[in-house]
Amino acid sequence: MTEPQLHHLSCPDTAEGHRMAWWQWGDARAPQLVVCVHGLSRQGRDFDVLARALLRQAAAQGQALRVVCPDVVGRGESDWLKDPMGYQFPTYVGDMLGLLGHLQGQAPIQALDWVGTSMGGLIGMTLAGAPGLPLPAPVRRLVLNDVGPTVQWSAIERIGQYLGKSGHFDTVEGAAAAMRAISNGFGPHTDEEWLALSRPMLRPLPQGGYRLHYDPAIAVPYATVTREAMAQGEAALWQVYDQIQAQTLVLRGADSDLLTPATAQAMAARGPHARVVEFAGVGHAPTLVAQDQLRVVLDFLLPPHPGEVAPGS
Protein backbone atom coordinates (compact mmCIF):
# COMPACT_ATOMS: atom_id res chain seq x y z
CA MET A 1 0.00 0.00 0.00
CA THR A 2 1.70 3.19 -1.19
CA GLU A 3 -0.91 5.55 0.28
CA PRO A 4 -2.69 5.35 3.64
CA GLN A 5 -6.41 5.09 4.24
CA LEU A 6 -8.04 7.82 6.35
CA HIS A 7 -10.38 6.72 9.16
CA HIS A 8 -12.13 8.48 12.03
CA LEU A 9 -12.98 7.40 15.57
CA SER A 10 -15.49 9.04 17.91
CA CYS A 11 -13.95 9.95 21.28
CA PRO A 12 -15.50 11.41 24.44
CA ASP A 13 -14.61 14.76 25.97
CA THR A 14 -16.14 17.30 28.35
CA ALA A 15 -18.42 18.72 25.63
CA GLU A 16 -20.11 16.79 22.83
CA GLY A 17 -17.21 14.52 21.98
CA HIS A 18 -14.88 14.72 19.01
CA ARG A 19 -13.62 12.66 16.10
CA MET A 20 -9.98 11.67 15.89
CA ALA A 21 -8.54 10.93 12.47
CA TRP A 22 -6.02 8.17 11.87
CA TRP A 23 -4.13 6.99 8.84
CA GLN A 24 -3.79 3.24 8.26
CA TRP A 25 -1.08 1.60 6.19
CA GLY A 26 -0.59 -2.05 5.33
CA ASP A 27 -2.67 -5.06 6.31
CA ALA A 28 -5.64 -4.10 8.52
CA ARG A 29 -5.76 -7.70 9.80
CA ALA A 30 -2.07 -8.01 10.64
CA PRO A 31 -1.37 -9.10 14.25
CA GLN A 32 1.68 -6.82 14.44
CA LEU A 33 0.82 -3.14 14.90
CA VAL A 34 3.12 -0.12 14.84
CA VAL A 35 1.56 3.13 16.06
CA CYS A 36 3.38 6.35 15.10
CA VAL A 37 2.42 9.56 16.90
CA HIS A 38 3.65 13.02 15.95
CA GLY A 39 4.89 16.06 17.84
CA LEU A 40 2.99 18.98 19.35
CA SER A 41 2.10 20.97 16.23
CA ARG A 42 2.52 18.23 13.60
CA GLN A 43 0.23 15.51 12.16
CA GLY A 44 0.21 11.84 11.22
CA ARG A 45 1.46 12.22 7.64
CA ASP A 46 4.88 13.05 9.11
CA PHE A 47 5.46 9.30 9.10
CA ASP A 48 4.78 8.58 5.42
CA VAL A 49 8.41 7.75 4.66
CA LEU A 50 8.79 5.57 7.75
CA ALA A 51 5.49 3.75 7.14
CA ARG A 52 6.44 2.88 3.57
CA ALA A 53 9.88 1.70 4.68
CA LEU A 54 8.39 -0.45 7.45
CA LEU A 55 6.01 -2.12 5.02
CA ARG A 56 8.82 -2.81 2.55
CA GLN A 57 11.00 -4.38 5.23
CA ALA A 58 8.10 -6.42 6.63
CA ALA A 59 7.28 -7.71 3.13
CA ALA A 60 10.91 -8.64 2.56
CA GLN A 61 10.79 -10.64 5.79
CA GLY A 62 7.49 -12.29 4.86
CA GLN A 63 5.60 -10.56 7.69
CA ALA A 64 2.18 -8.90 7.71
CA LEU A 65 2.23 -5.45 9.28
CA ARG A 66 -0.28 -2.74 10.16
CA VAL A 67 0.98 0.84 10.65
CA VAL A 68 -1.37 3.43 12.15
CA CYS A 69 -0.57 7.16 12.34
CA PRO A 70 -3.15 9.22 14.26
CA ASP A 71 -3.76 12.94 13.94
CA VAL A 72 -3.92 13.91 17.61
CA VAL A 73 -7.12 15.88 18.30
CA GLY A 74 -6.87 19.49 17.14
CA ARG A 75 -4.45 18.55 14.39
CA GLY A 76 -4.62 17.32 10.81
CA GLU A 77 -7.97 15.79 9.89
CA SER A 78 -9.14 15.46 13.51
CA ASP A 79 -11.79 17.69 15.08
CA TRP A 80 -11.00 20.82 17.06
CA LEU A 81 -12.10 20.81 20.70
CA LYS A 82 -14.73 23.23 21.93
CA ASP A 83 -12.85 23.59 25.22
CA PRO A 84 -9.19 24.38 24.48
CA MET A 85 -8.14 23.27 27.97
CA GLY A 86 -8.82 19.75 26.73
CA TYR A 87 -5.61 19.93 24.68
CA GLN A 88 -3.64 18.11 27.36
CA PHE A 89 -2.24 14.64 27.94
CA PRO A 90 -5.25 13.07 29.70
CA THR A 91 -7.28 13.68 26.53
CA TYR A 92 -4.51 12.44 24.25
CA VAL A 93 -3.87 9.27 26.25
CA GLY A 94 -7.61 8.55 26.49
CA ASP A 95 -8.00 8.96 22.74
CA MET A 96 -5.11 6.58 22.07
CA LEU A 97 -6.60 3.98 24.40
CA GLY A 98 -9.86 4.30 22.48
CA LEU A 99 -8.01 3.88 19.19
CA LEU A 100 -6.15 0.80 20.41
CA GLY A 101 -9.42 -0.72 21.61
CA HIS A 102 -10.97 -0.04 18.21
CA LEU A 103 -8.02 -1.60 16.39
CA GLN A 104 -8.18 -4.62 18.68
CA GLY A 105 -11.81 -5.02 17.65
CA GLN A 106 -10.81 -4.96 13.99
CA ALA A 107 -8.12 -7.63 14.41
CA PRO A 108 -6.48 -8.96 17.61
CA ILE A 109 -3.18 -7.21 18.37
CA GLN A 110 -0.46 -9.73 19.18
CA ALA A 111 2.49 -7.32 19.03
CA LEU A 112 2.19 -3.59 19.79
CA ASP A 113 5.06 -1.24 18.97
CA TRP A 114 5.10 2.55 19.36
CA VAL A 115 7.05 5.33 17.65
CA GLY A 116 6.56 8.73 19.27
CA THR A 117 8.15 12.03 18.32
CA SER A 118 8.30 14.55 21.17
CA MET A 119 4.66 14.80 22.39
CA GLY A 120 3.94 11.43 20.76
CA GLY A 121 6.81 9.95 22.73
CA LEU A 122 5.41 11.24 26.01
CA ILE A 123 2.06 9.67 25.15
CA GLY A 124 3.80 6.38 24.36
CA MET A 125 5.85 6.54 27.55
CA THR A 126 2.64 6.91 29.54
CA LEU A 127 0.94 3.98 27.78
CA ALA A 128 3.99 1.78 28.25
CA GLY A 129 4.73 2.66 31.86
CA ALA A 130 1.60 3.82 33.69
CA PRO A 131 0.03 0.94 35.62
CA GLY A 132 -3.55 -0.21 35.13
CA LEU A 133 -4.24 1.17 31.66
CA PRO A 134 -6.56 -1.03 29.57
CA LEU A 135 -4.16 -1.84 26.75
CA PRO A 136 -5.11 -4.67 24.38
CA ALA A 137 -1.47 -5.78 24.47
CA PRO A 138 1.58 -4.48 26.32
CA VAL A 139 3.88 -2.16 24.41
CA ARG A 140 6.64 -4.44 23.15
CA ARG A 141 9.03 -1.99 21.48
CA LEU A 142 9.05 1.75 22.18
CA VAL A 143 10.84 4.43 20.14
CA LEU A 144 11.15 7.79 21.91
CA ASN A 145 12.18 10.34 19.32
CA ASP A 146 14.04 13.21 20.99
CA VAL A 147 12.07 13.25 24.20
CA GLY A 148 12.39 11.99 27.75
CA PRO A 149 10.97 12.56 31.23
CA THR A 150 13.01 15.75 31.60
CA VAL A 151 12.17 18.46 29.07
CA GLN A 152 14.31 21.60 28.99
CA TRP A 153 12.47 24.81 29.90
CA SER A 154 14.33 26.73 27.18
CA ALA A 155 12.78 24.43 24.57
CA ILE A 156 9.31 25.01 26.05
CA GLU A 157 9.87 28.77 25.73
CA ARG A 158 11.16 28.44 22.15
CA ILE A 159 8.15 26.42 21.01
CA GLY A 160 5.80 28.85 22.75
CA GLN A 161 7.09 31.67 20.56
CA TYR A 162 5.48 30.22 17.44
CA LEU A 163 2.79 27.81 18.67
CA GLY A 164 -0.71 28.97 17.75
CA LYS A 165 0.47 31.64 15.32
CA SER A 166 -0.94 29.91 12.25
CA GLY A 167 -0.79 32.91 9.93
CA HIS A 168 -1.76 33.10 6.27
CA PHE A 169 0.34 31.91 3.36
CA ASP A 170 -0.21 32.76 -0.29
CA THR A 171 1.44 29.61 -1.66
CA VAL A 172 2.48 26.15 -0.53
CA GLU A 173 6.09 27.07 -1.26
CA GLY A 174 5.86 30.22 0.85
CA ALA A 175 4.36 28.27 3.72
CA ALA A 176 7.07 25.61 3.43
CA ALA A 177 9.75 28.29 3.57
CA ALA A 178 8.18 29.85 6.67
CA MET A 179 7.99 26.48 8.42
CA ARG A 180 11.55 25.70 7.45
CA ALA A 181 12.70 28.90 9.13
CA ILE A 182 11.35 27.76 12.52
CA SER A 183 12.31 24.10 12.05
CA ASN A 184 16.09 24.20 11.88
CA GLY A 185 16.19 21.38 14.41
CA PHE A 186 14.70 18.99 11.88
CA GLY A 187 18.08 18.86 10.17
CA PRO A 188 18.98 19.03 6.48
CA HIS A 189 16.39 18.01 3.88
CA THR A 190 16.17 18.34 0.15
CA ASP A 191 13.59 20.77 -1.20
CA GLU A 192 11.51 17.79 -2.34
CA GLU A 193 11.64 16.18 1.11
CA TRP A 194 10.69 19.43 2.81
CA LEU A 195 7.72 20.03 0.51
CA ALA A 196 6.52 16.47 1.20
CA LEU A 197 6.69 17.18 4.94
CA SER A 198 5.01 20.57 4.51
CA ARG A 199 2.01 19.86 2.26
CA PRO A 200 0.03 17.89 4.88
CA MET A 201 0.60 20.78 7.29
CA LEU A 202 -1.56 23.15 5.21
CA ARG A 203 -5.27 23.72 4.67
CA PRO A 204 -6.73 25.92 1.90
CA LEU A 205 -8.66 29.03 2.92
CA PRO A 206 -12.00 29.99 1.29
CA GLN A 207 -10.60 33.36 0.23
CA GLY A 208 -7.47 31.77 -1.20
CA GLY A 209 -4.11 30.91 0.26
CA TYR A 210 -3.39 28.53 3.12
CA ARG A 211 -3.30 28.23 6.89
CA LEU A 212 -1.63 25.67 9.14
CA HIS A 213 -3.56 22.48 9.80
CA TYR A 214 -3.95 22.76 13.58
CA ASP A 215 -6.26 24.58 15.96
CA PRO A 216 -4.41 27.70 17.22
CA ALA A 217 -6.09 27.05 20.59
CA ILE A 218 -3.67 24.21 21.32
CA ALA A 219 -1.46 27.06 22.53
CA VAL A 220 -3.94 28.01 25.30
CA PRO A 221 -3.10 25.27 27.84
CA TYR A 222 0.52 25.29 26.70
CA ALA A 223 0.81 28.94 27.75
CA THR A 224 -0.29 28.08 31.30
CA VAL A 225 2.65 25.73 31.93
CA THR A 226 5.01 26.95 34.65
CA ARG A 227 8.45 25.84 35.76
CA GLU A 228 6.90 24.48 38.96
CA ALA A 229 4.36 22.41 37.04
CA MET A 230 7.14 21.16 34.77
CA ALA A 231 9.14 20.01 37.78
CA GLN A 232 6.15 18.11 39.20
CA GLY A 233 5.41 16.54 35.84
CA GLU A 234 9.05 15.55 35.43
CA ALA A 235 9.08 13.62 38.70
CA ALA A 236 5.90 11.77 37.71
CA LEU A 237 7.26 10.96 34.26
CA TRP A 238 10.44 9.46 35.69
CA GLN A 239 8.27 7.20 37.85
CA VAL A 240 6.38 6.12 34.73
CA TYR A 241 9.60 5.66 32.76
CA ASP A 242 11.09 3.43 35.45
CA GLN A 243 8.12 1.06 35.09
CA ILE A 244 8.44 0.58 31.34
CA GLN A 245 9.01 -3.06 30.39
CA ALA A 246 9.20 -2.51 26.63
CA GLN A 247 12.44 -2.66 24.71
CA THR A 248 13.20 1.03 24.35
CA LEU A 249 15.14 3.03 21.76
CA VAL A 250 15.85 6.71 22.36
CA LEU A 251 16.73 8.84 19.35
CA ARG A 252 18.42 12.15 20.00
CA GLY A 253 19.35 14.99 17.72
CA ALA A 254 22.90 15.83 18.75
CA ASP A 255 21.96 19.53 18.76
CA SER A 256 18.62 19.07 20.54
CA ASP A 257 17.56 21.77 23.00
CA LEU A 258 14.78 19.58 24.42
CA LEU A 259 16.50 16.28 25.26
CA THR A 260 19.92 16.80 26.84
CA PRO A 261 22.78 14.28 26.77
CA ALA A 262 22.44 13.92 30.55
CA THR A 263 18.76 12.96 30.31
CA ALA A 264 19.47 10.50 27.50
CA GLN A 265 22.26 8.94 29.57
CA ALA A 266 19.92 8.61 32.54
CA MET A 267 17.36 6.89 30.30
CA ALA A 268 20.03 4.39 29.31
CA ALA A 269 20.99 3.74 32.94
CA ARG A 270 17.56 3.23 34.52
CA GLY A 271 14.06 1.92 33.83
CA PRO A 272 14.07 -0.04 30.56
CA HIS A 273 17.77 0.80 30.02
CA ALA A 274 17.12 2.34 26.63
CA ARG A 275 19.52 2.11 23.75
CA VAL A 276 20.42 5.69 22.78
CA VAL A 277 21.34 6.72 19.24
CA GLU A 278 22.40 10.27 18.35
CA PHE A 279 22.26 11.88 14.93
CA ALA A 280 24.78 14.59 14.10
CA GLY A 281 23.62 17.82 12.49
CA VAL A 282 20.07 17.44 13.85
CA GLY A 283 18.30 19.14 16.74
CA HIS A 284 14.69 18.74 17.85
CA ALA A 285 13.59 16.50 16.32
CA PRO A 286 14.79 13.94 13.75
CA THR A 287 12.11 13.56 11.06
CA LEU A 288 12.90 9.89 10.34
CA VAL A 289 13.26 10.68 6.65
CA ALA A 290 17.06 10.42 6.30
CA GLN A 291 18.32 6.94 5.52
CA ASP A 292 20.52 6.64 8.61
CA GLN A 293 17.56 7.51 10.86
CA LEU A 294 15.25 5.10 9.03
CA ARG A 295 17.73 2.23 9.25
CA VAL A 296 18.04 2.51 13.03
CA VAL A 297 14.25 2.48 13.52
CA LEU A 298 13.60 -0.29 10.98
CA ASP A 299 16.14 -2.64 12.48
CA PHE A 300 14.81 -1.98 15.98
CA LEU A 301 11.16 -2.59 15.09
CA LEU A 302 11.73 -5.32 12.49
CA PRO A 303 15.04 -6.93 13.40
CA PRO A 304 16.52 -9.31 10.85
CA HIS A 305 15.93 -12.99 11.48
CA PRO A 306 18.97 -14.92 12.76
CA GLY A 307 21.41 -15.42 9.93
CA GLU A 308 19.99 -12.55 7.83
CA VAL A 309 21.82 -9.36 7.03
CA ALA A 310 19.90 -6.10 7.41
CA PRO A 311 19.31 -4.33 4.07
CA GLY A 312 21.93 -1.68 3.51
CA SER A 313 24.40 -3.28 5.93
N, C-alpha and C positions, 0 to 999 in steps of 0.2 A: 504494500500500500504506500504510494508515494505522497498522498495527501491525507490529512486526518479527517475524521467525521466529527461534526459539531453536535453535541448533545446538551440538554439542560436538565437540571435536577431542582425540584422545589425544596427549599430549606426554611426552617422557622426562624423568626426573629421577634423583636419586641413589638413590631407593628403588624403588618399583614403578611409577612413572609417575603421571600425573595427567590429568584431563580439563579442558580450558579451554572455557568457554562463550563463545559469540559470537552477537550479534544481527544479523540481516541484513535490510536494508530494500531495496526497489526490485527491479530486474531482476537476477536471479542470473547472467544471461548477458552483462550489459553489459560492454563493454571498459574503461569508465572506473570506477575504484574509489576511493572515499574511505574511509579507515580513521580512526575516531575513538577515541582512547584516553584514559581518565579519569585522575584524580589518585589520590594514594596510598591514601586510604581510601574511594574512591567506586566506581562501577560503570558499566557501559556504557549503562544507561538514562538517564544524565545527558544524553545527546545526542538524546533523542527530538525535542525542538523543532527542533534543527538538522537532523536527518535528514529530518523532514517538509518543512522549508523547502527543503532541497537538492533533494529530489525534485520539489517544485512548480516550482522554478526550472528544473530540467533539463527537465521536461515542457513548460514554456512555451517553451523553446528548441529543442524537438524532439529532445532527447538522451536516450539510455538511460543510467541511472546505477545503480550498486550502492554502497550504504553499509553498512559493517560496523563494529560497535561491540563489541569484546571485553570480557568481564569478566576482568581480569588475575587470574591464579591466586591463590586465597585470598580472592577477592571475588565478590560476586554469586552467580551460578549455577555458578561454577567450583569445582573441588575445593579442599580444604585440603591443604597439604603435610604429610607426616609429619615432615620435617626443617625446622623454621622458618628455619634459616639459608639455605634455598633462596629465601627471599623477598628476592631481590636482582636487580640488573639483568641479570646473565648469564642467569638463568632467564627473565626477562621478554622479553629480546631473542630468545632461542632460541625461545620459544613463538610470538612474532610472526613469526619467519622460517618456522616450521612452518605457521602459519595462512596466510601469503602463498603458500607452496608449495601448500597445499591449495586455496586459492581459484584459483590459476593452473591447477590440474588441473580445476577445475569449468568455467572459461572463461578463455581467455588474457587477461591484463591488459595493455592497451595504454597506459593512463595511470594512474599510482598517485599519489594525493594523501594527505596525512596531516594530521590535526588532533589535537594532543596538549595536554592540560591538565596542567601541572605534571609529575608523573611521566611521564605519557603523552607529553609534549613531549620529555623527556630520552630516552625510548625512540626516538621518531621522529628526534631529532637523531643518535642513534647509527646508526640504519638508513640515514639519508641521508648521513652523513659518514664513517663508519668504512670503510676500504678492505677489499675482498675478501669482503664478505658476499654470500651467494647469493640476492640479490633477483631475483624474476621480471621486474621492471622497475625502473629507477631512480625514486626519489622525484622527482616533477615539481614539485609545490607542497607547501610545508610550513608549517603554522600552529603556532606555538609560543605557547601560551596561558599567559602570566604565568610564564615560566620561561626561564632561559638558562644558560650554562656556569658562571656565578657565582651561588651560592645563599647568601643571607644566613644566618649562624649563628643570629641571633635568631629567624628563622622556623623553623629546625630545632628549636630549643628550644621554641617555642610549640606546634608540632605534636606534639612528644613529650609534652606535658602531657596530651593527651587520647587519643592513639593507643593502641589496644588496650583502652581502658576502655569496653567495649561496653554494660555496664549492662543494666537491665531496665526496660521501659516498659509501663505498663498499657494505653495507648491509642496509636493512630497519631498523634493530635493532640498528645499529651504528648511523644512521641518527636520529632515535628517541631519542637515548641517548644524541646526540649533541643538539637537539632542547630542550630537557628537561633541559639541563644545563643553557640555556638562558631564560627559561620560568618558573622560580620559582614562579612568580606572579600568575600563573594559579592555584596554590594550589595543594593539594595532590590528586593523581590519582593512581589507580591500574595500574600495567603493561599493562593489557588488555585494560583499558580505554585509556592509553597514546598511545599505538600502534594504536588504532582505530582513535585517533585524528591525528596521525602522517602519516599514510599511504597516505591519500589524499594530503599531502603536498609534495609528492615526484614524480619525473618523471624519468623513466629509461633513461640511456645514451646509445648511439649506441655502445660504447666501453666497456659497462658493468658498473655496479654501478648506482648511483642515484644522481640527483641534486634536489634542491628545486623547487617548482612549479612555482615561480613567476619570472617576468622579473627583473634582477638586476638593471635595469635602473629606477625602481621606486624610487631608492635612489637619483637620480640626482636632481629633484626639492626639495626633502626633505632636501638635504644638503644646499640649498640656503636660508632656513628659518633663520631669525634673530630674536633676542629678540624684536626689534622694530616692525617687521612685526607681531610677535605673539601678541603684545600688541594691535595693530590696529585690528587684527582679533578677539581678545577677546571682544573688545568693540562692534564690529558688531554682534558677536554671542550672546551676552547678549541681544541686541535689538531683534534679531530673537527669542531667547528663551522667552522673555517677551510677544511675540505675539502668542505663542502656545496656542491653545484651546483644544488640545487633553488631555484626562486623561493621566497622566505621572507617570511612575515608574522609579526611579533611583536606580540602583544596584551599590553597592560599595564594592570592596574588602577592608577589614579593614586595610590592609597593603599597599594599593595602593600608588604609587608614582606619579600617573597622576591626579587622582581626590582626592582633599583634603577634609577633613571633613568640612572646612569652605565653600568650593564651594558647596558641597552637601547641607549644611544647607541653603545657599543662594537660591539654586534651590527649596528648600521646601518652602521658604518664599516669593518668587516672581514668576511672570509669571504664569505657570499652577499649581503652588503650588504642586510640585511633592511629592509623597510618596517616602521616602528613606529607603532602606533596606541594611544593612551591613552584610557581611559574614566574620566571623572570620577565620584566618589562610589563607586568600587569598589576593593577591595583585592585580596587573593589568594583566589580567582581569579574572573574573569568567568565566568558560567555559560552564556553564549551563548544566553540566553533573551530578553533585552531586544532590541527591534527594532533599535536602533543597532548592537549587537554582531553580530546576525545579518546585517545588511546588509553590514558590512565583510567578513565571512567568505564570504558568498554571492558577492559580486562578485569576490573574490579567486579562489575555487575555480571559479566558473562565470561568467567575465567575459562581459558582453554582446558579441554579435557586432558588428562594425563597422557603425555607422549606427543601432544599437539604443540605446534609453535604458533604463538599469537600472530595474526596478520600484521605485516609491517615490522616484525621483529628482525 
